[in-house]
Amino acid sequence: MWESVKSTTHLIIDKKYNWQATPHKKDTMNMRKVRMMYSLQGSIESYCVAHDGKTVTMFERVFDVMLMAHQKLGYACDVKKNKNTVNDDLIYYGVP
């Protein structure tokens, strides 16, 4: 149920983004692992799932996140600067 879009990313798709934080006895081990790895915080729609204090974005919104970082840097072409801006300045987790 909670598999990543690709094995090299931590992005999740929109329909799997909204999940329940309360554990159930019939949960699979994969779901238990997800609950240990991610947490729910905040109440803004599409910005609730977090990992180590960073927001986990949806696969459908990753372009918007990368565009924000690119604009913040003044359209810099350096991949490492863009990645650091996404992770450190915009505080997103798992954006490739």
Secondary structure as the mmCIF struct_conf table of DSSP 4:
data_model
#
loop_
_struct_conf.conf_type_id
_struct_conf.id
_struct_conf.beg_label_comp_id
_struct_conf.beg_label_asym_id
_struct_conf.beg_label_seq_id
_struct_conf.end_label_comp_id
_struct_conf.end_label_asym_id
_struct_conf.end_label_seq_id
BEND BEND1 VAL A 5 LYS A 6
TURN_TY1_P TURN_TY1_P1 SER A 7 THR A 8
STRN STRN1 ILE A 12 ILE A 12
HELX_RH_AL_P HELX_RH_AL_P1 ASP A 14 TYR A 17
BEND BEND2 ASN A 18 ASN A 18
BEND BEND3 THR A 22 THR A 22
TURN_TY1_P TURN_TY1_P2 LYS A 25 LYS A 26
HELX_RH_AL_P HELX_RH_AL_P2 MET A 29 MET A 37
STRN STRN2 SER A 39 LEU A 40
BEND BEND4 SER A 43 ILE A 44
TURN_TY1_P TURN_TY1_P3 GLU A 45 SER A 46
STRN STRN3 VAL A 49 HIS A 51
TURN_TY1_P TURN_TY1_P4 ASP A 52 GLY A 53
STRN STRN4 LYS A 54 VAL A 56
HELX_LH_PP_P HELX_LH_PP_P1 THR A 57 THR A 57
STRN STRN5 MET A 58 MET A 58
HELX_RH_3T_P HELX_RH_3T_P1 PHE A 59 ARG A 61
HELX_RH_AL_P HELX_RH_AL_P3 VAL A 62 LYS A 72
TURN_TY1_P TURN_TY1_P5 LEU A 73 GLY A 74
BEND BEND5 TYR A 75 TYR A 75
HELX_RH_AL_P HELX_RH_AL_P4 VAL A 79 ASN A 84
HELX_RH_PI_P HELX_RH_PI_P1 THR A 85 ASP A 89
BEND BEND6 LEU A 90 LEU A 90
STRN STRN6 TYR A 92 TYR A 93
BEND BEND7 GLY A 94 GLY A 94
#
